[in-house]
Amino acid sequence: MPAKFTQRTVLALLAALACAGVSAMGALADTGGVAVPSSPAANTGPSKARVHRTGIATWFGPGFYGQKTACGQVMTPEIVGVANRTLPCGTLVKVSYRGHLLTLPVIDRGPYGTGADWDLTTGAAQTLGIEDTVRIGTRIIGTAPNTPTLGLPPGSPTSAATGGAIAG
């Protein structure tokens, strides 16, 4: 009996690992090119600090194109990210809105003076189907290194033309 239990346990673990590998294949596309850490140890802080049930979100974009974010990225229409007043640059936030899910890196500070908790880039708002100020679900799921290309999709013209570095 212990041999069957061990065999079943190993098969269950292998099946779980296989499923995790399949779901990770689309992770870069779902996160705007940001790799989401797979180990819980990569997530920082107590679990209570990682969960934000809902919040008010606005979006920003065209008036900020060409300007640097507080985290060092140059705003372009291609950037998919979110601004928050208190979370560190590179914090990964899973955002949900009307059945859409998107994992976004914190790339800027804000919003200010709007009463909102989150400020989505134009690319993030479009992907989620947001056109106005709305209530979103959020959960902090980890961190990513803060680089000048954080939030750019893989192979984007801005990223590819400069070898991953932003000119300026």
N, C-alpha and C positions, 0 to 999 in steps of 0.2 A: 504493500500500500504506500509506504513512503516514496518508493521509486516513481509511482504514477503521479503522486502529488508533486514531486520535484519536476517531472517531465511536463505536467500541466502548467506549473508555475513558470518554467522556462519558456514554454510556448506562448503563454499569456504576455510575458515580458517582451518577447520578440515581436509579437503582434502589436503591442503598444509602441515599441520603438519604430516599427515600420510605419504605423499611422502618423507618428510624430514627424518622420522624415518626409512623408507625402505632404502633410500640411505645411511644412517649412519651405517647400519648393516655391510656393507663391508668396512667401513672406516679403521678399524685397519689393515686389510689385505692389503689395498692399500697404507698404510703409514708405513709399516714395524713395526707395533705395536704401533705407536705413535697416540694418540687420538688428532684429529684436533678440536680445539675449534669451537663451532657453533655460538657463538655470535660475531657480528662485534666489540664489545667492547674489545674482547680478542686480536684483532689485534692491533698492535701498530703503531704509526706514521701516518702521512697523507697518503692518498691513493696514491699520486704520488710516495712516497718512497717505497710502497709495490709492484709496478709494474716494472718489468724489461722485456722489450719486447723480446729481444734475447740476446744471449751471446755465447761465445765459451767455449766448455767444453772438458776436457780431463778426463782420469780416472786413478786411482791408486789402488794398492792393494798388490800383493804378496810380494814385497820388504818391505812392511810396517807391515806385519802381526806380531803380538806380541808386537808392539810398541804402546805407548799411543798416542792418538790424543791430539790436543791442548785443547779439551773440556773434556778430561779425560776418554774416552772410550779406551779399548784395541782393536786394529784393528784385525779383524778376517775375514775370507771369508763370514761370515754370516751377517756382518754389512751392512746395506743399508742406505747410507747417502751422504752428499755432503760437500765439503770444499769451503770456501769463505774467502777472505782476510779481509772483513770488517763487515759482519753480525754477530750478537751475537750468541753464542752457543744456540742451541735449536730453532732457527728460522726455521719455516716450509716453504719450497719452493716447489711449484707445478711445475714440470718439464714436458715439452712436447717435443716429438721427433718422427716424422713420424707416428703420430696417437697414440703413446703410451703416457699415462699420469701416473705420479708417484709423490706422495708427499714425500719429503725427509727432514729430519732434518739436520741442519748445525752441523757437529760434529768435524770439523777440520779447520785449516787455510790453505790457499793456493788457487790456485796453484801459484807457484813462478817460474819466469824465463821462462815461456812457452808462455806468451801472452794470456793465457786463463783467463776467468772470473770465471769458476767453475771447480772443480775437483771432479768427482763422484767416489764413492767406486766401487770396482769390481762388487759387488752385484747389485748396482744401474745401472751400465752400462749394465750388462747382461740383467736385467729386461727390460730396455729401448731398447735393441738391438743395443747398441753402441759398436763399436770395434776400433774406431779411434778418432781423434780430430774432433768434429762436432759443428754445430751451433744448439743450443737448445732454446726453448721458456721457460721463467721462470716467475713465479709470487709468491710473498711472501704472504702467506695466514694466518699466525699466529705464535704462539710460543708454545713450549712444554718445560716442565721442563728438564733441563740438568742433566741427571743421568748417572752413569757408564754403564747402559744398553740401552741408547738412540741409536736407529738405529738397535737394535737386534729384529728379528721377535719374536712374542710371542711364548713361548714354545721351543725356540732354546736350543740346548744342553748346550751352554755356560751359558745362562740365567737360565735354569732349574737346572743345577748341582750346582750352587752357590746361589740359592734362589734369583736371580736377581742381586747379587753383583758379581763383577769381582774380581777374586783372583789375588793377586800380589801386 
